[in-house]
Amino acid sequence: MIDGPKLTLGDREFIVPPANLKAIRAHMASRSNADATAEDKINANVAFILTTLQRNYPDLTEDFLLDHLDTRNQLDVMAKIQDAAGFTKADPSGEQEAEVAQ
């Protein structure tokens, strides 16, 4: 089990590992496509989240994610992946600020 922040989706709790470079590269390539539709971007995010969580949970399925991700928690999951990789820093007020765009 790769250590990371905890996340709950549905009735399951996950420990979120950092994304590996293969997943990051694939996600960046699909998100940078200027012709990508909203559906393409959703599919890219789901694939990225799935690949990342499968590092700790190989049995996790895309169907589970599609049933439990929504427009609100998708951003939370992406933030947890960034947290796991150390892509957040404390600002002077003590709040967490993301350094990497989603």
Jmol script that loads the backbone (N, CA, C; Angstrom):
load data "model"
ATOM      1  N   MET A   1       0.853  -1.180   0.000  1.00  0.00           N
ATOM      2  CA  MET A   1       0.000   0.000   0.000  1.00  0.00           C
ATOM      3  C   MET A   1       0.895   1.238   0.000  1.00  0.00           C
ATOM      4  N   ILE A   2       0.681   2.107  -0.974  1.00  0.00           N
ATOM      5  CA  ILE A   2       1.422   3.359  -1.069  1.00  0.00           C
ATOM      6  C   ILE A   2       0.696   4.390  -0.209  1.00  0.00           C
ATOM      7  N   ASP A   3       1.417   5.052   0.669  1.00  0.00           N
ATOM      8  CA  ASP A   3       0.823   6.005   1.592  1.00  0.00           C
ATOM      9  C   ASP A   3       0.326   7.255   0.871  1.00  0.00           C
ATOM     10  N   GLY A   4      -0.678   7.881   1.450  1.00  0.00           N
ATOM     11  CA  GLY A   4      -1.230   9.115   0.908  1.00  0.00           C
ATOM     12  C   GLY A   4      -2.431   9.547   1.711  1.00  0.00           C
ATOM     13  N   PRO A   5      -3.071  10.625   1.309  1.00  0.00           N
ATOM     14  CA  PRO A   5      -4.253  11.109   2.022  1.00  0.00           C
ATOM     15  C   PRO A   5      -5.432  10.151   1.843  1.00  0.00           C
ATOM     16  N   LYS A   6      -6.364  10.214   2.776  1.00  0.00           N
ATOM     17  CA  LYS A   6      -7.557   9.357   2.702  1.00  0.00           C
ATOM     18  C   LYS A   6      -8.675  10.063   1.956  1.00  0.00           C
ATOM     19  N   LEU A   7      -9.516   9.244   1.329  1.00  0.00           N
ATOM     20  CA  LEU A   7     -10.624   9.734   0.521  1.00  0.00           C
ATOM     21  C   LEU A   7     -11.759   8.732   0.633  1.00  0.00           C
ATOM     22  N   THR A   8     -12.982   9.212   0.737  1.00  0.00           N
ATOM     23  CA  THR A   8     -14.142   8.326   0.748  1.00  0.00           C
ATOM     24  C   THR A   8     -14.967   8.569  -0.501  1.00  0.00           C
ATOM     25  N   LEU A   9     -15.259   7.484  -1.216  1.00  0.00           N
ATOM     26  CA  LEU A   9     -16.165   7.508  -2.363  1.00  0.00           C
ATOM     27  C   LEU A   9     -17.210   6.433  -2.110  1.00  0.00           C
ATOM     28  N   GLY A  10     -18.461   6.828  -2.120  1.00  0.00           N
ATOM     29  CA  GLY A  10     -19.516   5.873  -1.804  1.00  0.00           C
ATOM     30  C   GLY A  10     -19.314   5.373  -0.394  1.00  0.00           C
ATOM     31  N   ASP A  11     -19.284   4.069  -0.239  1.00  0.00           N
ATOM     32  CA  ASP A  11     -19.086   3.485   1.083  1.00  0.00           C
ATOM     33  C   ASP A  11     -17.667   2.945   1.259  1.00  0.00           C
ATOM     34  N   ARG A  12     -16.746   3.334   0.370  1.00  0.00           N
ATOM     35  CA  ARG A  12     -15.363   2.855   0.444  1.00  0.00           C
ATOM     36  C   ARG A  12     -14.409   3.984   0.799  1.00  0.00           C
ATOM     37  N   GLU A  13     -13.448   3.653   1.646  1.00  0.00           N
ATOM     38  CA  GLU A  13     -12.389   4.600   1.961  1.00  0.00           C
ATOM     39  C   GLU A  13     -11.130   4.175   1.215  1.00  0.00           C
ATOM     40  N   PHE A  14     -10.453   5.137   0.636  1.00  0.00           N
ATOM     41  CA  PHE A  14      -9.251   4.888  -0.145  1.00  0.00           C
ATOM     42  C   PHE A  14      -8.081   5.661   0.440  1.00  0.00           C
ATOM     43  N   ILE A  15      -6.893   5.089   0.313  1.00  0.00           N
ATOM     44  CA  ILE A  15      -5.657   5.823   0.558  1.00  0.00           C
ATOM     45  C   ILE A  15      -5.136   6.183  -0.818  1.00  0.00           C
ATOM     46  N   VAL A  16      -5.026   7.478  -1.073  1.00  0.00           N
ATOM     47  CA  VAL A  16      -4.702   7.973  -2.414  1.00  0.00           C
ATOM     48  C   VAL A  16      -3.189   8.047  -2.596  1.00  0.00           C
ATOM     49  N   PRO A  17      -2.649   7.257  -3.519  1.00  0.00           N
ATOM     50  CA  PRO A  17      -1.211   7.341  -3.796  1.00  0.00           C
ATOM     51  C   PRO A  17      -0.937   8.485  -4.764  1.00  0.00           C
ATOM     52  N   PRO A  18       0.315   8.892  -4.890  1.00  0.00           N
ATOM     53  CA  PRO A  18       0.630   9.849  -5.947  1.00  0.00           C
ATOM     54  C   PRO A  18       0.501   9.152  -7.301  1.00  0.00           C
ATOM     55  N   ALA A  19       0.189   9.925  -8.315  1.00  0.00           N
ATOM     56  CA  ALA A  19       0.108   9.374  -9.677  1.00  0.00           C
ATOM     57  C   ALA A  19       1.510   9.037 -10.158  1.00  0.00           C
ATOM     58  N   ASN A  20       1.619   7.960 -10.934  1.00  0.00           N
ATOM     59  CA  ASN A  20       2.933   7.662 -11.519  1.00  0.00           C
ATOM     60  C   ASN A  20       3.109   8.497 -12.795  1.00  0.00           C
ATOM     61  N   LEU A  21       4.331   8.541 -13.283  1.00  0.00           N
ATOM     62  CA  LEU A  21       4.638   9.397 -14.439  1.00  0.00           C
ATOM     63  C   LEU A  21       3.900   8.971 -15.699  1.00  0.00           C
ATOM     64  N   LYS A  22       3.657   7.679 -15.842  1.00  0.00           N
ATOM     65  CA  LYS A  22       2.916   7.193 -17.013  1.00  0.00           C
ATOM     66  C   LYS A  22       1.505   7.781 -17.025  1.00  0.00           C
ATOM     67  N   ALA A  23       0.840   7.767 -15.866  1.00  0.00           N
ATOM     68  CA  ALA A  23      -0.514   8.321 -15.775  1.00  0.00           C
ATOM     69  C   ALA A  23      -0.512   9.828 -15.989  1.00  0.00           C
ATOM     70  N   ILE A  24       0.482  10.497 -15.435  1.00  0.00           N
ATOM     71  CA  ILE A  24       0.567  11.954 -15.593  1.00  0.00           C
ATOM     72  C   ILE A  24       0.778  12.312 -17.059  1.00  0.00           C
ATOM     73  N   ARG A  25       1.677  11.601 -17.723  1.00  0.00           N
ATOM     74  CA  ARG A  25       1.955  11.881 -19.137  1.00  0.00           C
ATOM     75  C   ARG A  25       0.712  11.664 -19.993  1.00  0.00           C
ATOM     76  N   ALA A  26       0.002  10.567 -19.773  1.00  0.00           N
ATOM     77  CA  ALA A  26      -1.211  10.287 -20.545  1.00  0.00           C
ATOM     78  C   ALA A  26      -2.278  11.342 -20.282  1.00  0.00           C
ATOM     79  N   HIS A  27      -2.416  11.735 -19.030  1.00  0.00           N
ATOM     80  CA  HIS A  27      -3.428  12.735 -18.681  1.00  0.00           C
ATOM     81  C   HIS A  27      -3.099  14.084 -19.307  1.00  0.00           C
ATOM     82  N   MET A  28      -1.838  14.485 -19.226  1.00  0.00           N
ATOM     83  CA  MET A  28      -1.435  15.764 -19.816  1.00  0.00           C
ATOM     84  C   MET A  28      -1.667  15.771 -21.318  1.00  0.00           C
ATOM     85  N   ALA A  29      -1.348  14.682 -21.980  1.00  0.00           N
ATOM     86  CA  ALA A  29      -1.519  14.612 -23.439  1.00  0.00           C
ATOM     87  C   ALA A  29      -2.989  14.715 -23.819  1.00  0.00           C
ATOM     88  N   SER A  30      -3.843  14.018 -23.086  1.00  0.00           N
ATOM     89  CA  SER A  30      -5.267  14.043 -23.436  1.00  0.00           C
ATOM     90  C   SER A  30      -5.914  15.378 -23.078  1.00  0.00           C
ATOM     91  N   ARG A  31      -5.476  16.006 -21.998  1.00  0.00           N
ATOM     92  CA  ARG A  31      -6.064  17.283 -21.585  1.00  0.00           C
ATOM     93  C   ARG A  31      -5.563  18.454 -22.431  1.00  0.00           C
ATOM     94  N   SER A  32      -4.408  18.307 -23.058  1.00  0.00           N
ATOM     95  CA  SER A  32      -3.866  19.420 -23.835  1.00  0.00           C
ATOM     96  C   SER A  32      -4.380  19.442 -25.272  1.00  0.00           C
ATOM     97  N   ASN A  33      -5.158  18.453 -25.652  1.00  0.00           N
ATOM     98  CA  ASN A  33      -5.717  18.390 -27.001  1.00  0.00           C
ATOM     99  C   ASN A  33      -6.726  19.534 -27.175  1.00  0.00           C
ATOM    100  N   ALA A  34      -6.422  20.461 -28.060  1.00  0.00           N
ATOM    101  CA  ALA A  34      -7.283  21.628 -28.263  1.00  0.00           C
ATOM    102  C   ALA A  34      -8.666  21.254 -28.789  1.00  0.00           C
ATOM    103  N   ASP A  35      -8.765  20.116 -29.444  1.00  0.00           N
ATOM    104  CA  ASP A  35     -10.046  19.680 -29.994  1.00  0.00           C
ATOM    105  C   ASP A  35     -10.846  18.797 -29.037  1.00  0.00           C
ATOM    106  N   ALA A  36     -10.367  18.639 -27.813  1.00  0.00           N
ATOM    107  CA  ALA A  36     -11.040  17.759 -26.853  1.00  0.00           C
ATOM    108  C   ALA A  36     -12.409  18.321 -26.478  1.00  0.00           C
ATOM    109  N   THR A  37     -13.390  17.445 -26.491  1.00  0.00           N
ATOM    110  CA  THR A  37     -14.745  17.825 -26.071  1.00  0.00           C
ATOM    111  C   THR A  37     -14.842  17.705 -24.547  1.00  0.00           C
ATOM    112  N   ALA A  38     -15.941  18.177 -23.992  1.00  0.00           N
ATOM    113  CA  ALA A  38     -16.177  18.024 -22.555  1.00  0.00           C
ATOM    114  C   ALA A  38     -16.167  16.548 -22.176  1.00  0.00           C
ATOM    115  N   GLU A  39     -16.752  15.708 -23.025  1.00  0.00           N
ATOM    116  CA  GLU A  39     -16.754  14.266 -22.757  1.00  0.00           C
ATOM    117  C   GLU A  39     -15.336  13.704 -22.769  1.00  0.00           C
ATOM    118  N   ASP A  40     -14.506  14.164 -23.696  1.00  0.00           N
ATOM    119  CA  ASP A  40     -13.108  13.722 -23.741  1.00  0.00           C
ATOM    120  C   ASP A  40     -12.384  14.087 -22.444  1.00  0.00           C
ATOM    121  N   LYS A  41     -12.636  15.285 -21.949  1.00  0.00           N
ATOM    122  CA  LYS A  41     -11.982  15.743 -20.717  1.00  0.00           C
ATOM    123  C   LYS A  41     -12.458  14.948 -19.507  1.00  0.00           C
ATOM    124  N   ILE A  42     -13.741  14.648 -19.457  1.00  0.00           N
ATOM    125  CA  ILE A  42     -14.264  13.812 -18.370  1.00  0.00           C
ATOM    126  C   ILE A  42     -13.627  12.431 -18.438  1.00  0.00           C
ATOM    127  N   ASN A  43     -13.581  11.852 -19.639  1.00  0.00           N
ATOM    128  CA  ASN A  43     -12.969  10.531 -19.807  1.00  0.00           C
ATOM    129  C   ASN A  43     -11.494  10.543 -19.397  1.00  0.00           C
ATOM    130  N   ALA A  44     -10.794  11.623 -19.730  1.00  0.00           N
ATOM    131  CA  ALA A  44      -9.376  11.735 -19.352  1.00  0.00           C
ATOM    132  C   ALA A  44      -9.228  11.798 -17.837  1.00  0.00           C
ATOM    133  N   ASN A  45     -10.093  12.564 -17.181  1.00  0.00           N
ATOM    134  CA  ASN A  45     -10.023  12.666 -15.719  1.00  0.00           C
ATOM    135  C   ASN A  45     -10.341  11.334 -15.059  1.00  0.00           C
ATOM    136  N   VAL A  46     -11.371  10.652 -15.538  1.00  0.00           N
ATOM    137  CA  VAL A  46     -11.746   9.355 -14.960  1.00  0.00           C
ATOM    138  C   VAL A  46     -10.609   8.352 -15.159  1.00  0.00           C
ATOM    139  N   ALA A  47     -10.020   8.318 -16.347  1.00  0.00           N
ATOM    140  CA  ALA A  47      -8.910   7.395 -16.601  1.00  0.00           C
ATOM    141  C   ALA A  47      -7.728   7.697 -15.690  1.00  0.00           C
ATOM    142  N   PHE A  48      -7.430   8.977 -15.481  1.00  0.00           N
ATOM    143  CA  PHE A  48      -6.325   9.384 -14.617  1.00  0.00           C
ATOM    144  C   PHE A  48      -6.588   8.985 -13.165  1.00  0.00           C
ATOM    145  N   ILE A  49      -7.782   9.261 -12.681  1.00  0.00           N
ATOM    146  CA  ILE A  49      -8.138   8.900 -11.312  1.00  0.00           C
ATOM    147  C   ILE A  49      -8.107   7.385 -11.134  1.00  0.00           C
ATOM    148  N   LEU A  50      -8.677   6.662 -12.092  1.00  0.00           N
ATOM    149  CA  LEU A  50      -8.711   5.202 -12.003  1.00  0.00           C
ATOM    150  C   LEU A  50      -7.300   4.620 -11.975  1.00  0.00           C
ATOM    151  N   THR A  51      -6.463   5.044 -12.906  1.00  0.00           N
ATOM    152  CA  THR A  51      -5.093   4.532 -12.970  1.00  0.00           C
ATOM    153  C   THR A  51      -4.331   4.826 -11.682  1.00  0.00           C
ATOM    154  N   THR A  52      -4.533   6.010 -11.150  1.00  0.00           N
ATOM    155  CA  THR A  52      -3.845   6.385  -9.918  1.00  0.00           C
ATOM    156  C   THR A  52      -4.336   5.553  -8.730  1.00  0.00           C
ATOM    157  N   LEU A  53      -5.653   5.462  -8.543  1.00  0.00           N
ATOM    158  CA  LEU A  53      -6.181   4.696  -7.411  1.00  0.00           C
ATOM    159  C   LEU A  53      -5.889   3.207  -7.541  1.00  0.00           C
ATOM    160  N   GLN A  54      -5.791   2.707  -8.764  1.00  0.00           N
ATOM    161  CA  GLN A  54      -5.493   1.289  -8.956  1.00  0.00           C
ATOM    162  C   GLN A  54      -4.086   0.913  -8.493  1.00  0.00           C
ATOM    163  N   ARG A  55      -3.236   1.891  -8.267  1.00  0.00           N
ATOM    164  CA  ARG A  55      -1.919   1.575  -7.700  1.00  0.00           C
ATOM    165  C   ARG A  55      -2.089   0.930  -6.330  1.00  0.00           C
ATOM    166  N   ASN A  56      -3.089   1.338  -5.580  1.00  0.00           N
ATOM    167  CA  ASN A  56      -3.379   0.744  -4.269  1.00  0.00           C
ATOM    168  C   ASN A  56      -4.556  -0.224  -4.305  1.00  0.00           C
ATOM    169  N   TYR A  57      -5.439  -0.065  -5.286  1.00  0.00           N
ATOM    170  CA  TYR A  57      -6.673  -0.862  -5.347  1.00  0.00           C
ATOM    171  C   TYR A  57      -6.848  -1.431  -6.750  1.00  0.00           C
ATOM    172  N   PRO A  58      -6.089  -2.480  -7.089  1.00  0.00           N
ATOM    173  CA  PRO A  58      -6.133  -3.031  -8.449  1.00  0.00           C
ATOM    174  C   PRO A  58      -7.514  -3.527  -8.868  1.00  0.00           C
ATOM    175  N   ASP A  59      -8.386  -3.801  -7.907  1.00  0.00           N
ATOM    176  CA  ASP A  59      -9.730  -4.298  -8.215  1.00  0.00           C
ATOM    177  C   ASP A  59     -10.725  -3.182  -8.522  1.00  0.00           C
ATOM    178  N   LEU A  60     -10.312  -1.941  -8.346  1.00  0.00           N
ATOM    179  CA  LEU A  60     -11.206  -0.801  -8.590  1.00  0.00           C
ATOM    180  C   LEU A  60     -11.589  -0.757 -10.064  1.00  0.00           C
ATOM    181  N   THR A  61     -12.873  -0.480 -10.336  1.00  0.00           N
ATOM    182  CA  THR A  61     -13.349  -0.446 -11.716  1.00  0.00           C
ATOM    183  C   THR A  61     -13.775   0.959 -12.139  1.00  0.00           C
ATOM    184  N   GLU A  62     -13.784   1.164 -13.425  1.00  0.00           N
ATOM    185  CA  GLU A  62     -14.281   2.421 -13.971  1.00  0.00           C
ATOM    186  C   GLU A  62     -15.757   2.603 -13.621  1.00  0.00           C
ATOM    187  N   ASP A  63     -16.536   1.529 -13.655  1.00  0.00           N
ATOM    188  CA  ASP A  63     -17.956   1.624 -13.305  1.00  0.00           C
ATOM    189  C   ASP A  63     -18.159   2.160 -11.896  1.00  0.00           C
ATOM    190  N   PHE A  64     -17.334   1.695 -10.942  1.00  0.00           N
ATOM    191  CA  PHE A  64     -17.443   2.204  -9.572  1.00  0.00           C
ATOM    192  C   PHE A  64     -17.211   3.719  -9.566  1.00  0.00           C
ATOM    193  N   LEU A  65     -16.150   4.153 -10.242  1.00  0.00           N
ATOM    194  CA  LEU A  65     -15.860   5.592 -10.263  1.00  0.00           C
ATOM    195  C   LEU A  65     -16.980   6.380 -10.927  1.00  0.00           C
ATOM    196  N   LEU A  66     -17.477   5.892 -12.049  1.00  0.00           N
ATOM    197  CA  LEU A  66     -18.546   6.610 -12.743  1.00  0.00           C
ATOM    198  C   LEU A  66     -19.810   6.709 -11.894  1.00  0.00           C
ATOM    199  N   ASP A  67     -20.050   5.706 -11.057  1.00  0.00           N
ATOM    200  CA  ASP A  67     -21.206   5.734 -10.160  1.00  0.00           C
ATOM    201  C   ASP A  67     -21.003   6.680  -8.978  1.00  0.00           C
ATOM    202  N   HIS A  68     -19.740   6.934  -8.587  1.00  0.00           N
ATOM    203  CA  HIS A  68     -19.494   7.680  -7.360  1.00  0.00           C
ATOM    204  C   HIS A  68     -18.813   9.036  -7.546  1.00  0.00           C
ATOM    205  N   LEU A  69     -18.263   9.299  -8.714  1.00  0.00           N
ATOM    206  CA  LEU A  69     -17.692  10.626  -8.972  1.00  0.00           C
ATOM    207  C   LEU A  69     -18.792  11.550  -9.474  1.00  0.00           C
ATOM    208  N   ASP A  70     -18.713  12.798  -9.070  1.00  0.00           N
ATOM    209  CA  ASP A  70     -19.642  13.801  -9.576  1.00  0.00           C
ATOM    210  C   ASP A  70     -18.888  15.104  -9.795  1.00  0.00           C
ATOM    211  N   THR A  71     -19.595  16.135 -10.188  1.00  0.00           N
ATOM    212  CA  THR A  71     -18.931  17.387 -10.527  1.00  0.00           C
ATOM    213  C   THR A  71     -18.263  18.040  -9.317  1.00  0.00           C
ATOM    214  N   ARG A  72     -18.716  17.738  -8.135  1.00  0.00           N
ATOM    215  CA  ARG A  72     -18.109  18.318  -6.936  1.00  0.00           C
ATOM    216  C   ARG A  72     -16.911  17.497  -6.467  1.00  0.00           C
ATOM    217  N   ASN A  73     -17.089  16.193  -6.278  1.00  0.00           N
ATOM    218  CA  ASN A  73     -16.004  15.423  -5.672  1.00  0.00           C
ATOM    219  C   ASN A  73     -14.882  15.080  -6.653  1.00  0.00           C
ATOM    220  N   GLN A  74     -15.115  15.209  -7.947  1.00  0.00           N
ATOM    221  CA  GLN A  74     -14.045  14.972  -8.912  1.00  0.00           C
ATOM    222  C   GLN A  74     -12.880  15.913  -8.641  1.00  0.00           C
ATOM    223  N   LEU A  75     -13.171  17.174  -8.363  1.00  0.00           N
ATOM    224  CA  LEU A  75     -12.107  18.133  -8.059  1.00  0.00           C
ATOM    225  C   LEU A  75     -11.422  17.792  -6.745  1.00  0.00           C
ATOM    226  N   ASP A  76     -12.198  17.294  -5.766  1.00  0.00           N
ATOM    227  CA  ASP A  76     -11.618  16.878  -4.493  1.00  0.00           C
ATOM    228  C   ASP A  76     -10.648  15.715  -4.691  1.00  0.00           C
ATOM    229  N   VAL A  77     -11.016  14.760  -5.530  1.00  0.00           N
ATOM    230  CA  VAL A  77     -10.154  13.607  -5.789  1.00  0.00           C
ATOM    231  C   VAL A  77      -8.867  14.064  -6.468  1.00  0.00           C
ATOM    232  N   MET A  78      -8.985  14.946  -7.451  1.00  0.00           N
ATOM    233  CA  MET A  78      -7.788  15.449  -8.133  1.00  0.00           C
ATOM    234  C   MET A  78      -6.885  16.181  -7.138  1.00  0.00           C
ATOM    235  N   ALA A  79      -7.481  16.935  -6.221  1.00  0.00           N
ATOM    236  CA  ALA A  79      -6.692  17.639  -5.200  1.00  0.00           C
ATOM    237  C   ALA A  79      -5.989  16.646  -4.276  1.00  0.00           C
ATOM    238  N   LYS A  80      -6.647  15.544  -3.934  1.00  0.00           N
ATOM    239  CA  LYS A  80      -6.023  14.512  -3.083  1.00  0.00           C
ATOM    240  C   LYS A  80      -4.835  13.877  -3.799  1.00  0.00           C
ATOM    241  N   ILE A  81      -4.966  13.660  -5.106  1.00  0.00           N
ATOM    242  CA  ILE A  81      -3.849  13.104  -5.871  1.00  0.00           C
ATOM    243  C   ILE A  81      -2.680  14.089  -5.854  1.00  0.00           C
ATOM    244  N   GLN A  82      -2.967  15.368  -5.995  1.00  0.00           N
ATOM    245  CA  GLN A  82      -1.912  16.381  -5.930  1.00  0.00           C
ATOM    246  C   GLN A  82      -1.297  16.422  -4.533  1.00  0.00           C
ATOM    247  N   ASP A  83      -2.144  16.323  -3.502  1.00  0.00           N
ATOM    248  CA  ASP A  83      -1.634  16.290  -2.126  1.00  0.00           C
ATOM    249  C   ASP A  83      -0.685  15.114  -1.929  1.00  0.00           C
ATOM    250  N   ALA A  84      -1.058  13.947  -2.462  1.00  0.00           N
ATOM    251  CA  ALA A  84      -0.247  12.740  -2.313  1.00  0.00           C
ATOM    252  C   ALA A  84       1.129  12.916  -2.939  1.00  0.00           C
ATOM    253  N   ALA A  85       1.189  13.736  -3.990  1.00  0.00           N
ATOM    254  CA  ALA A  85       2.451  13.959  -4.689  1.00  0.00           C
ATOM    255  C   ALA A  85       3.238  15.130  -4.119  1.00  0.00           C
ATOM    256  N   GLY A  86       2.661  15.831  -3.146  1.00  0.00           N
ATOM    257  CA  GLY A  86       3.341  16.974  -2.558  1.00  0.00           C
ATOM    258  C   GLY A  86       3.209  18.249  -3.360  1.00  0.00           C
ATOM    259  N   PHE A  87       2.165  18.351  -4.191  1.00  0.00           N
ATOM    260  CA  PHE A  87       1.979  19.542  -5.016  1.00  0.00           C
ATOM    261  C   PHE A  87       1.152  20.626  -4.340  1.00  0.00           C
ATOM    262  N   THR A  88       1.156  20.652  -3.026  1.00  0.00           N
ATOM    263  CA  THR A  88       0.484  21.732  -2.314  1.00  0.00           C
ATOM    264  C   THR A  88       1.489  22.360  -1.372  1.00  0.00           C
ATOM    265  N   LYS A  89       1.237  23.579  -1.040  1.00  0.00           N
ATOM    266  CA  LYS A  89       2.116  24.274  -0.098  1.00  0.00           C
ATOM    267  C   LYS A  89       1.248  25.169   0.775  1.00  0.00           C
ATOM    268  N   ALA A  90       1.741  25.462   1.933  1.00  0.00           N
ATOM    269  CA  ALA A  90       1.011  26.345   2.845  1.00  0.00           C
ATOM    270  C   ALA A  90       1.273  27.791   2.441  1.00  0.00           C
ATOM    271  N   ASP A  91       0.226  28.596   2.378  1.00  0.00           N
ATOM    272  CA  ASP A  91       0.426  30.019   2.141  1.00  0.00           C
ATOM    273  C   ASP A  91       0.596  30.694   3.504  1.00  0.00           C
ATOM    274  N   PRO A  92       0.941  31.969   3.537  1.00  0.00           N
ATOM    275  CA  PRO A  92       1.200  32.626   4.813  1.00  0.00           C
ATOM    276  C   PRO A  92       0.027  32.578   5.807  1.00  0.00           C
ATOM    277  N   SER A  93      -1.195  32.449   5.310  1.00  0.00           N
ATOM    278  CA  SER A  93      -2.349  32.396   6.209  1.00  0.00           C
ATOM    279  C   SER A  93      -2.539  31.008   6.813  1.00  0.00           C
ATOM    280  N   GLY A  94      -1.737  30.036   6.358  1.00  0.00           N
ATOM    281  CA  GLY A  94      -1.856  28.677   6.864  1.00  0.00           C
ATOM    282  C   GLY A  94      -2.781  27.812   6.033  1.00  0.00           C
ATOM    283  N   GLU A  95      -3.410  28.387   5.012  1.00  0.00           N
ATOM    284  CA  GLU A  95      -4.295  27.630   4.129  1.00  0.00           C
ATOM    285  C   GLU A  95      -3.455  26.860   3.119  1.00  0.00           C
ATOM    286  N   GLN A  96      -4.022  25.782   2.589  1.00  0.00           N
ATOM    287  CA  GLN A  96      -3.343  25.020   1.551  1.00  0.00           C
ATOM    288  C   GLN A  96      -3.663  25.623   0.190  1.00  0.00           C
ATOM    289  N   GLU A  97      -2.664  25.715  -0.654  1.00  0.00           N
ATOM    290  CA  GLU A  97      -2.831  26.268  -2.001  1.00  0.00           C
ATOM    291  C   GLU A  97      -2.264  25.290  -2.996  1.00  0.00           C
ATOM    292  N   ALA A  98      -3.060  24.942  -4.009  1.00  0.00           N
ATOM    293  CA  ALA A  98      -2.581  24.007  -5.032  1.00  0.00           C
ATOM    294  C   ALA A  98      -1.589  24.716  -5.942  1.00  0.00           C
ATOM    295  N   GLU A  99      -0.485  24.045  -6.253  1.00  0.00           N
ATOM    296  CA  GLU A  99       0.516  24.615  -7.161  1.00  0.00           C
ATOM    297  C   GLU A  99       0.305  24.178  -8.585  1.00  0.00           C
ATOM    298  N   VAL A 100      -0.410  23.082  -8.795  1.00  0.00           N
ATOM    299  CA  VAL A 100      -0.554  22.521 -10.127  1.00  0.00           C
ATOM    300  C   VAL A 100      -2.003  22.668 -10.560  1.00  0.00           C
ATOM    301  N   ALA A 101      -2.227  23.173 -11.762  1.00  0.00           N
ATOM    302  CA  ALA A 101      -3.585  23.329 -12.292  1.00  0.00           C
ATOM    303  C   ALA A 101      -4.180  21.980 -12.619  1.00  0.00           C
ATOM    304  N   GLN A 102      -5.504  21.903 -12.572  1.00  0.00           N
ATOM    305  CA  GLN A 102      -6.176  20.634 -12.860  1.00  0.00           C
ATOM    306  C   GLN A 102      -6.635  20.570 -14.264  1.00  0.00           C
TER     307      GLN A 102
END
end "model"
wireframe off; spacefill off
backbone 0.3
color backbone group
